[in-house]
């Protein structure tokens, strides 16, 4: 999922949590120049892929502002 908020772009993705042997959903915030500013954990371990997708969708939709350093503000 991708969402543009002002000059920033928020993209959802997954990462492998090797110590816990699971996947986690993350939000990646890119700045106006395309540089990755921040990676934010969005889901916990042991969630199904569909639950992770739903949690990330709701989290992205709840962002109302992004600071210049890539920190989101939520509703």
C-alpha positions as CSV (number, residue, x, y, z in Angstrom):
1,X,0.0,0.0,0.0
2,X,1.2,3.5,-0.8
3,X,-0.1,6.9,0.4
4,X,1.2,10.3,-0.3
5,X,0.9,12.8,2.6
6,X,2.0,16.2,1.5
7,X,5.5,15.9,0.1
8,X,6.1,12.5,1.8
9,X,5.2,9.0,0.7
10,X,4.3,6.2,3.1
11,X,4.8,2.6,1.8
12,X,3.9,-0.6,3.6
13,X,6.3,-3.6,3.5
14,X,7.4,-6.6,5.4
15,X,10.6,-7.6,7.2
16,X,11.8,-10.8,8.5
17,X,12.3,-10.9,12.3
18,X,15.0,-13.6,12.4
19,X,15.3,-13.9,16.2
20,X,11.6,-14.5,16.6
21,X,11.3,-16.5,13.4
22,X,8.4,-14.4,12.0
23,X,7.5,-11.6,9.7
24,X,6.4,-8.1,10.7
25,X,4.7,-5.3,8.9
26,X,6.5,-2.0,8.6
27,X,5.8,1.5,7.3
28,X,8.5,3.2,5.4
29,X,8.4,7.0,5.1
30,X,10.2,8.6,2.1
31,X,11.0,12.2,1.8
32,X,10.4,14.6,-1.1
33,X,13.8,13.6,-2.6
34,X,12.9,9.8,-2.4
35,X,15.3,9.2,0.6
36,X,14.1,6.8,3.2
37,X,13.6,8.9,6.4
38,X,12.1,6.4,8.8
39,X,11.0,2.7,9.1
40,X,8.2,2.2,11.7
41,X,7.1,-1.2,13.0
42,X,3.4,-1.5,12.4
43,X,2.5,-5.0,13.5
44,X,3.5,-7.5,16.1
45,X,4.8,-11.0,15.7
46,X,2.5,-14.0,15.2
47,X,-0.1,-12.2,13.1
48,X,-1.5,-13.7,9.9
49,X,-0.6,-11.9,6.7
50,X,-4.2,-10.7,6.2
51,X,-4.2,-9.3,9.8
52,X,-0.9,-7.6,9.2
53,X,-2.2,-6.0,5.9
54,X,-5.4,-4.8,7.7
55,X,-3.4,-3.3,10.7
56,X,-1.0,-1.6,8.3
57,X,-3.9,-0.2,6.2
58,X,-5.6,1.2,9.3
59,X,-2.3,2.7,10.5
60,X,-1.5,4.4,7.2
61,X,-5.0,5.8,7.0
62,X,-4.8,7.2,10.5
63,X,-1.7,9.4,9.7
64,X,-2.7,13.0,9.5
65,X,0.7,14.7,9.3
66,X,4.4,13.9,8.8
67,X,7.2,16.0,10.3
68,X,10.3,17.0,8.3
69,X,12.3,14.2,9.9
70,X,9.7,11.6,8.8
71,X,7.9,11.2,12.1
72,X,4.1,10.7,11.6
73,X,1.4,12.2,13.7
74,X,-1.7,10.1,14.0
75,X,-5.4,11.0,14.5
